[in-house]
Amino acid sequence: MNAVNATITILDLACGGGGASSVERALRNAPGVISAYVNPATERAYVTFDPGRTSLAELGQAIRATGHVSLSEAGGQEARADERRKETRGR
C-alpha cells in the first residue's frame, strides 16, 4: 500500500461549535483513512489515506456531510499524478 498524505483546507471551521471534532471523526471513519487530524486554528485537516480505498473527492464528501466546505491540497502520489497529466497535455 502506498499511503497518500493530504492537507485539506476546511472553510469556516474556526467558528467553534465542535466543527473540528465532527470533521475529524468523519474523516477517521471514512474507508481507507489511516490517520486524520484537524487543526481548527488553521482550518486544515491532515489526512493519510490509502488511495486504493478512497479519494480526495470522497474525503471531501465526508467533510461536506458535516456541513463544511473543503479545498484540497494534495500531497504524495495524487499530486505527482496530476503533475504528470499536465505535462502530458502540454506536449
C-alpha positions as CSV (number, residue, x, y, z in Angstrom):
1,M,0.0,0.0,0.0
2,N,1.3,3.4,-0.9
3,A,-0.3,5.9,1.5
4,V,-1.0,9.4,0.4
5,N,-0.7,12.5,2.7
6,A,-3.1,15.3,2.0
7,T,-3.8,18.7,3.6
8,I,-7.4,19.8,3.2
9,T,-8.5,23.3,3.9
10,I,-11.9,23.5,5.6
11,L,-13.7,26.8,5.2
12,D,-15.4,28.4,8.3
13,L,-14.1,25.8,10.7
14,A,-12.7,28.1,13.3
15,C,-16.1,29.5,14.2
16,G,-16.4,27.0,17.0
17,G,-19.4,24.8,17.8
18,G,-17.4,21.5,17.7
19,G,-16.9,21.5,14.0
20,A,-13.3,20.4,14.1
21,S,-14.2,17.3,16.2
22,S,-17.1,16.3,13.9
23,V,-14.9,16.7,10.8
24,E,-12.1,14.8,12.4
25,R,-14.5,12.0,13.4
26,A,-16.0,11.8,9.9
27,L,-12.5,11.6,8.3
28,R,-11.3,8.9,10.7
29,N,-14.4,6.9,10.0
30,A,-14.1,7.1,6.2
31,P,-12.9,3.9,4.5
32,G,-9.2,3.8,3.7
33,V,-8.2,6.6,6.1
34,I,-5.2,5.7,8.1
35,S,-5.0,8.9,10.2
36,A,-6.7,12.3,10.4
37,Y,-6.0,15.3,12.5
38,V,-7.9,18.6,12.3
39,N,-6.4,21.9,13.4
40,P,-9.3,24.4,13.9
41,A,-6.9,27.3,14.3
42,T,-5.5,26.9,10.8
43,E,-8.7,25.4,9.4
44,R,-6.8,22.4,8.0
45,A,-7.1,18.7,8.1
46,Y,-4.1,16.5,7.8
47,V,-5.1,13.1,6.4
48,T,-3.1,10.0,5.5
49,F,-5.2,7.5,3.3
50,D,-5.0,4.5,1.0
51,P,-5.8,5.8,-2.5
52,G,-6.9,2.3,-3.4
53,R,-9.8,2.6,-0.9
54,T,-10.7,6.3,-1.0
55,S,-10.0,9.5,-2.8
56,L,-9.8,13.2,-2.0
57,A,-13.3,13.6,-3.6
58,E,-14.7,11.0,-1.2
59,L,-13.0,12.7,1.8
60,G,-14.5,16.0,0.6
61,Q,-17.9,14.4,0.7
62,A,-17.3,13.2,4.2
63,I,-16.4,16.7,5.2
64,R,-19.5,18.2,3.4
65,A,-21.7,15.7,5.3
66,T,-20.6,17.6,8.5
67,G,-21.8,20.9,7.0
68,H,-18.4,22.3,6.0
69,V,-16.8,23.0,2.6
70,S,-13.3,21.8,1.9
71,L,-10.5,22.7,-0.5
72,S,-7.8,20.0,-1.1
73,E,-4.1,20.5,-1.3
74,A,-3.0,17.0,-2.4
75,G,0.4,15.6,-1.4
76,G,2.2,12.4,-2.3
77,Q,1.2,10.3,-5.3
78,E,-2.0,12.1,-6.3
79,A,-0.2,15.4,-6.7
80,R,2.6,13.8,-8.7
81,A,0.0,12.0,-10.9
82,D,-1.8,15.3,-11.6
83,E,1.5,17.0,-12.5
84,R,2.3,14.1,-15.0
85,R,-1.1,14.5,-16.6
86,K,-0.5,18.3,-17.0
87,E,2.9,17.7,-18.6
88,T,1.5,15.1,-21.0
89,R,-1.2,17.6,-22.1
90,G,1.4,20.3,-22.7
91,R,3.2,18.2,-25.3
